[in-house]
Structures are given as structure tokens and as C-alpha cells.
Amino acid sequence: MKRRMKIFVAGLALLAANVCVADDSYPFKWESSREQGGIVIRAQNQGLVPVSVRLVLTLAENVAADQRLPLYVVIPPRTNFRVVRIYPVDGTKAWRYNTGSRTHYGSYEAQHDPSALYRVPWMDGRTFIIGQAPGGKITTHLQPYSREAIDITMPVGTPIVAARGGVVFKTIAEHSNSGALDEAFRNKANLVRVLHDDGTIGNYVHLMPQGVAVQEGEVVRAGKLIGYAGSTGFSAGPHLHFAITRVVREGEGFGEVSEPIVFHVGNPPVLFEPRSGMVVTANYNSPGQLPKMREQRTPSF
């Protein structure tokens, strides 16, 4: 998300503009006020999740700042955060500047908790085969944000549950397409995104049209129904794309990278790394057993 905020100061004249993040429904905005002989810029984040920010001066004439720029900072949720003060080097002369900013939902300071447990994201008693996964043949998980993701083939309408508890901060349900491996469908997947305690994000993608069962702001626990499988977006057929990601600094802005997933089944739990061809049953009431691999049929000649 990229925005520019233009400010011109000449003598006692001041022109300022507030700028919002790209998703105008998200309650984040820039504010500026004249203080201490300069301009103090604040970020108001009244949303549910932290927002990573990069702020830079794109024009600077007779100005200085009390923070080193470019400035990277994480704006906590539900705060009015003082970011930087910009002021004239010589107060007797005119001064002007422009600022440019990039923002991204989530904290680039987040680190994945290696002890976090993830249940499989479907209901107890159901069995599915893991398709695309790390260590197997990779066809579409080629970017940093998807390299550790897994795909589970399942029929349209299969109930999807949260693999880990957290806060739902993004849902998309309006896409009605049936999906295809076509770039035109890349940004047309229905999905749910959940922020976890350690700042990582659970991504549940390709949900069916109107297939979201939670609302933004809802706190969910592991096992809570969040949606229904589908094939919307960049998809070759009905399946759930599941990934754990975290925000990172990337170039002059931010991106996301995926983290390895370790699932558990059973009570007491048994841990396993998902692999292509695993046959996994959601069982959380009896002692766990390691999933077996799908049997490979011997070809007949």
C-alpha cells in the first residue's frame, strides 16, 4: 500500500493533507499538526492489527527531522502514534517537503513461535489427502509468501476450521468465479486471514462464493468454523490453500514470507510436518497416530 502526503510550508502558511491506507475501510490515517516550531506527523490506527509503516521524505528544502529517514515503524492497533517531527533548519526562511509512505497490515517485527500448535483446518472425523506441500512437486507455490503453504484437495462446501486461535482481520467473500490457473484470477479468491498472538497470519484461501462464516474483528479459537472450501481465484480445482505468513521488509516497502507448518492430531497430540500424499484424519479425542502416505498403485502392463 503506497500513499503520498504533501505538505508545503512558507513563512506562517501551512497546507497539509491526511492520507489513508489503500483499504479505505480500514481505520488508519495520517495526521499532522503544527507543534514545537515544526510539523508533527502521527499515525492513527484504530484497527484490529498492527500496521507496518515506511515513511520517507521525497522532497526536502530547508528541513530536518527528529528521526532518521526513511523511517520504519510498527503502529500498534488502537493507538494514535507519534511518528516524526519535521522542522525548518533556518526558521527565517521558507521551507517545504513531501512525504511518501508504504503501509502493510501486520508487524514486520513479528517472529513465528516455534512452539505454536496447529490443528488440521477441517472438522473432526474427516479425512483428506495433502496435495501440494514442501518437499514434494511444487507447481504454484513459487513465491516467498507461499513456499511453505499446503494445498488440501476437498469438495466445494467442505467446512473449514481455524488451525490456531486469533483475531479475524480480513475476509473476502464476494467473488463468484469457479477459478482457473489464469493470472486474471490471481486476486479473485475468497479468503479469511487470522492474526495470531505472535504476529503471524493464518491464511485460508479459495473459499467458495459467500463461503466466509466469520466477521472481521471476531476472536476465534482453534477448531472454530470459519468458512467453506471452494475454488475461487487462481485455482485448478476445489481445495484449501493454507499458509502461515509473517510481514517482512522488502525493497522499499513490505512483503510476506511463509513459515513451515507443524500440525498435530490426537489427544495426547502427535506432531507431524505435512507432506504431499499424506492421508490425514482430524482426530482430537483419542491418542494420535502419525498420518500414513497414500498408497501408490503399481501400474499394470
Number of C-alpha atoms within 10 A of each C-alpha: 14 15 15 18 20 18 18 13 19 12 11 6 8 13 10 16 11 15 18 21 20 14 9 10 9 17 15 24 16 19 20 19 13 14 12 10 11 18 20 19 19 20 24 21 21 17 18 21 22 21 22 23 26 20 22 18 20 14 13 14 13 14 18 18 16 11 11 10 13 15 14 19 16 20 26 20 18 15 15 17 17 14 22 19 20 22 23 20 15 11 13 9 11 17 19 20 19 16 16 16 23 19 23 23 25 28 24 24 14 16 15 18 12 11 7 13 18 18 22 26 23 27 20 15 11 12 14 16 20 22 22 23 23 19 10 11 11 14 8 12 18 11 11 14 18 21 18 23 23 24 20 23 18 20 15 19 17 20 21 23 23 26 26 22 19 23 21 23 21 18 21 20 20 15 21 17 17 20 23 16 13 11 10 11 17 14 11 21 27 28 30 26 22 29 27 19 15 16 22 25 28 24 21 27 28 31 33 30 23 16 27 21 16 17 15 15 15 13 15 21 14 16 20 20 19 26 27 27 29 32 28 29 28 22 23 13 19 23 26 31 24 21 23 25 27 24 24 19 17 10 7 12 18 20 17 21 17 22 21 17 20 16 18 24 26 18 13 12 19 14 17 14 14 26 18 20 20 20 18 22 22 19 21 19 13 11 12 18 18 17 19 12 14 13 9 7 6 6 5 4 3
